[in-house]
Amino acid sequence: MAGTSSVRIVLVVVFGVLALIGSAQAQLQMNFYASSCPKAEQIVLDYVKQHIPNAPSLAASFLRMHFHDCIVRGCDASVLLNSRSGQAEKNAVPNLTLRGFDFIERVKSLLEAECPGVVSCADVLTLVARDSVVTTGGPFWNVPTGRRDGVISNITEANANIPSPFHNFTTLLTLFSNQGLNLTDLVLLSGGHTIGISHCPAVSRRLYNSTGADGIDPTMDSEYAENLKANKCKTASDNTTILEMDPGSRKTFDLSYYSLLLKRRGLFQSDAALTTDSTSLAFINQLLTSPPQFFFDEFAKAMEKMGRVNVKTGSEGQIRKQCALVNN
């Protein structure tokens, strides 16, 4: 009996060690494709460097797409999936204005030609987001790889979990906390609004249907609001006019976005909300009084942290052949 118990203990220990090893191997790691597809990251970078300078606004789109992917089911490329019934994440209201799906698919096709069935769409999106931001002069951050692709994409989950431009601070922090992200991450990742564009529906409620004079949100600088109404969103029903999220500086990754927040010139209600919490406001002031490199460094940490949210690794999920379709 004693001998049998000893054997059981040894087996338990062995299986326990194997489980730990498997778990360790399943985690994200730098240069994950060094052996299986050594040219992978260079292929992504070369394509980004070739095309993003001609369409720099896509950098903001990929940053947003990456965030919208990670905040729903983790960073598993579920935002890229199509649905015949129109019930995928990309059909959700917050994702209707995402751009660049074809760009991601072209990068994926290059990788499939080089190393079939090896590099995940989730890693492609993460790398493209980073390389696009860097190519337009933004900060660099490490992208450990080894993500695998999800097979489920649900419109309801996307509508429920992606932060809205109309959310207050409490709701924003709750949605971030649900994904293991904190207040600092919220402030830093919102700083991605320093580049890119939006459209009138995201702000018209603040201009026409709020509690202030002429329907203007009293938390918005009146001069800024009147300018938007006079020159951009001239009617409450305008659905097409493009707006800069960081007016005058939308092509430059800098601290201007935070400066505008303190002037009550954040475009979205969710931007303005960052100044309604004392801890958040203190951190914004710290960013503005520190060298710009501090923002770059902190933003990089937040992006790497976000890129690890609920990732699928090891034998989870699959490596899609096409990013828009689950493998048969």
C-alpha positions in Angstrom: 0.0 0.0 0.0 2.8 2.3 0.9 4.5 1.6 -2.4 1.3 2.4 -4.3 0.9 5.7 -2.4 4.4 6.6 -3.3 3.7 6.0 -6.9 0.6 8.1 -6.8 2.5 10.9 -5.2 5.2 10.7 -7.8 2.6 10.7 -10.6 0.8 13.7 -9.0 4.1 15.6 -8.8 5.1 14.7 -12.4 1.7 15.7 -13.8 1.8 18.9 -11.7 5.2 19.8 -13.1 4.1 19.0 -16.6 1.0 21.2 -16.1 3.3 24.1 -15.0 5.5 23.6 -17.9 2.5 23.6 -20.3 1.2 26.7 -18.6 4.5 28.4 -19.0 4.8 27.5 -22.6 1.3 28.7 -23.2 2.1 32.3 -22.1 2.9 35.1 -24.5 6.5 35.6 -25.2 8.8 37.9 -27.2 9.7 36.5 -30.6 7.3 33.6 -30.3 7.6 32.9 -34.0 11.4 32.9 -34.1 11.5 29.3 -35.0 8.1 28.6 -36.6 8.1 31.8 -38.8 11.2 33.8 -38.3 10.3 36.5 -40.9 6.8 37.1 -39.5 7.3 40.3 -37.6 9.4 41.8 -40.3 6.8 41.0 -42.9 4.2 42.9 -40.8 6.5 45.8 -40.3 7.5 46.1 -43.9 3.9 46.1 -45.1 3.0 48.8 -42.5 5.9 51.0 -43.4 5.0 50.7 -47.1 1.4 51.6 -46.8 0.7 53.6 -43.6 2.6 56.7 -44.7 0.1 57.0 -47.5 -2.9 56.6 -45.1 -1.7 57.7 -41.7 -5.2 58.0 -40.3 -5.3 54.2 -40.3 -2.9 54.2 -37.3 -5.7 55.5 -35.1 -8.1 53.0 -36.7 -5.9 50.1 -35.9 -5.3 51.3 -32.3 -9.0 51.5 -31.9 -9.7 48.1 -33.5 -7.1 46.5 -31.3 -8.7 48.0 -28.2 -12.2 47.0 -29.3 -11.0 43.5 -29.9 -9.3 43.1 -26.5 -12.1 44.6 -24.5 -14.5 41.8 -25.8 -13.5 38.2 -25.2 -9.9 39.3 -24.9 -7.3 39.9 -27.7 -8.5 37.0 -29.9 -9.3 38.7 -33.2 -13.0 38.1 -32.7 -13.6 41.7 -34.0 -12.4 40.6 -37.4 -14.9 37.8 -37.9 -17.8 38.1 -40.4 -21.3 36.9 -39.7 -23.8 35.9 -42.3 -26.6 36.9 -40.0 -25.0 40.3 -39.0 -24.5 39.2 -35.4 -20.7 39.5 -35.1 -18.8 42.0 -33.1 -18.0 44.1 -36.2 -21.8 44.6 -36.6 -22.1 46.2 -33.2 -22.7 50.0 -33.0 -19.3 50.9 -31.7 -17.6 48.9 -34.5 -19.5 50.2 -37.5 -17.0 52.9 -38.1 -13.9 50.7 -37.8 -11.7 50.8 -40.9 -8.8 48.6 -42.1 -10.2 45.1 -42.1 -8.9 44.5 -45.7 -5.5 45.8 -44.6 -5.3 43.2 -41.9 -6.4 40.5 -44.3 -3.7 41.5 -46.8 -1.0 41.2 -44.1 -2.4 37.8 -43.1 -2.3 36.6 -46.7 1.4 37.5 -46.8 2.1 35.5 -43.6 0.1 32.6 -44.9 2.2 32.5 -48.0 5.4 32.5 -45.9 4.2 30.2 -43.1 0.8 28.6 -43.6 -1.3 28.2 -40.5 1.3 29.6 -38.1 0.7 33.3 -37.3 -2.6 34.2 -35.7 -4.9 37.0 -36.7 -4.8 38.2 -33.1 -1.0 38.7 -33.3 -1.3 40.3 -36.7 -3.8 42.9 -35.4 -1.6 43.6 -32.3 1.6 44.0 -34.3 -0.1 46.2 -37.0 -1.5 48.5 -34.3 1.9 48.9 -32.7 3.8 49.3 -35.9 1.3 51.7 -37.4 1.5 54.0 -34.3 5.3 53.9 -34.4 5.4 54.6 -38.2 3.4 57.8 -37.6 5.8 59.0 -34.8 4.1 57.5 -31.8 5.6 55.4 -29.0 7.0 51.9 -29.4 5.8 49.1 -27.1 6.8 45.5 -26.8 4.4 43.0 -28.3 4.9 39.5 -26.9 3.2 37.1 -29.3 1.6 33.6 -29.2 -2.0 34.6 -29.2 -4.5 32.3 -30.8 -7.7 33.2 -32.5 -11.2 32.9 -31.0 -14.1 31.3 -32.9 -17.0 33.2 -31.3 -17.9 36.8 -32.2 -21.1 38.2 -30.6 -22.7 41.6 -31.3 -24.4 41.7 -27.9 -21.2 41.3 -26.0 -19.5 44.1 -28.1 -22.4 46.5 -27.5 -22.3 45.7 -23.8 -18.5 45.9 -23.2 -17.0 48.5 -25.5 -16.9 51.9 -23.8 -19.2 54.5 -25.3 -18.3 58.2 -26.0 -21.4 58.9 -23.8 -20.2 57.0 -20.7 -19.5 58.7 -17.4 -16.3 58.0 -15.3 -17.9 55.3 -13.1 -19.1 53.3 -16.1 -15.8 53.7 -17.9 -13.8 52.5 -14.9 -16.1 49.5 -14.4 -15.8 48.4 -18.0 -12.0 48.7 -17.8 -11.9 46.9 -14.4 -13.9 44.1 -15.9 -10.9 43.4 -18.1 -8.3 43.8 -15.5 -7.4 47.3 -16.4 -7.2 50.1 -13.9 -7.7 53.9 -13.6 -4.2 54.6 -14.9 -4.8 52.4 -17.9 -8.1 54.2 -18.6 -6.4 57.6 -18.6 -3.4 56.4 -20.7 -5.4 54.4 -23.3 -7.8 57.4 -23.7 -4.7 59.3 -24.7 -4.8 57.4 -27.9 -7.4 60.0 -28.9 -4.5 62.3 -29.6 -4.7 60.8 -33.1 -7.6 60.0 -35.3 -11.1 61.2 -36.2 -14.7 60.7 -35.2 -18.1 61.8 -36.6 -20.9 64.0 -35.4 -23.2 61.3 -33.8 -20.6 60.8 -31.1 -20.9 64.4 -29.9 -24.2 65.8 -31.3 -26.0 64.9 -28.0 -23.6 67.3 -26.2 -24.3 70.0 -28.7 -28.0 69.9 -29.2 -29.7 67.8 -26.5 -28.0 68.7 -23.2 -29.1 70.9 -20.3 -27.1 74.0 -21.0 -28.0 77.1 -23.1 -28.9 76.3 -26.7 -28.8 72.6 -25.8 -25.0 72.6 -25.2 -23.5 70.4 -22.5 -22.4 72.8 -19.7 -19.3 70.8 -19.1 -18.1 71.7 -22.6 -16.3 74.9 -23.3 -19.0 77.1 -24.9 -16.7 78.6 -27.6 -15.6 75.2 -28.7 -19.2 73.9 -28.7 -20.4 76.9 -30.8 -17.6 76.4 -33.2 -18.5 72.8 -33.7 -22.2 73.7 -34.3 -21.3 76.5 -36.7 -18.6 74.7 -38.8 -18.9 71.0 -38.3 -22.1 69.4 -36.9 -24.5 72.0 -38.2 -27.5 69.9 -37.5 -28.3 67.3 -34.8 -28.9 64.7 -37.5 -25.5 65.0 -39.3 -24.1 61.5 -39.5 -21.2 62.1 -41.9 -19.1 65.1 -41.0 -15.6 64.2 -39.8 -14.3 65.6 -36.5 -10.8 65.7 -35.2 -10.5 64.2 -31.7 -7.4 66.4 -31.0 -8.0 69.5 -33.2 -4.9 70.9 -34.7 -2.8 68.0 -33.6 -4.6 64.9 -34.7 -1.7 63.6 -36.8 0.8 63.9 -34.0 1.0 61.6 -31.0 1.5 64.1 -28.2 0.0 65.5 -25.0 -2.3 68.0 -26.7 -5.3 65.7 -26.0 -4.8 66.1 -22.2 -4.3 69.9 -22.5 -7.7 70.1 -24.2 -9.3 68.1 -21.5 -8.3 70.7 -18.9 -9.7 73.5 -21.2 -13.1 71.5 -21.3 -12.5 70.8 -25.0 -12.6 67.0 -24.9 -14.8 65.9 -27.8 -16.6 63.1 -26.1 -18.5 63.0 -22.9 -16.2 60.1 -22.0 -13.2 62.4 -22.6 -14.6 65.1 -20.3 -15.4 62.4 -17.7 -11.7 61.9 -17.1 -11.5 65.2 -15.4 -14.4 64.5 -13.0 -12.5 62.1 -10.8 -9.8 63.6 -8.5 -7.3 60.7 -9.0 -7.7 60.7 -12.8 -7.4 64.5 -12.9 -4.2 64.4 -10.8 -2.7 61.8 -13.2 -3.6 64.0 -16.2 -1.8 66.9 -14.5 1.2 64.6 -13.8 1.4 63.7 -17.5 1.2 67.3 -18.6 3.9 68.5 -16.2 6.3 65.6 -17.0 8.5 65.3 -20.1 6.7 63.9 -23.1 8.7 60.7 -22.9 7.0 59.9 -19.6 3.6 59.7 -21.5 5.2 57.6 -24.2 6.7 55.2 -21.7 3.5 54.9 -19.6 1.3 54.6 -22.7 3.6 51.7 -23.9 3.1 49.9 -20.6 -0.7 50.3 -20.8 -0.7 49.0 -24.3 1.4 45.9 -23.5 -0.9 45.2 -20.5 -4.0 45.6 -22.7 -2.5 43.3 -25.3 -2.4 40.5 -22.7 -6.1 40.7 -21.7 -7.8 37.3 -21.7 -5.5 36.0 -24.5 -5.9 32.5 -25.8 -2.7 30.5 -26.0 -1.4 27.0 -26.2 -4.2 24.8 -27.7 -7.0 27.2 -27.1 -8.9 28.6 -30.2 -7.3 28.2 -33.6 -5.0 29.8 -36.1 -7.4 31.2 -38.7 -6.4 30.9 -42.4 -8.4 34.0 -43.1 -9.1 36.6 -40.4 -12.7 37.1 -41.3 -13.6 33.4 -41.2 -13.4 30.5 -38.7 -11.6 27.5 -40.1 -13.8 24.7 -41.4 
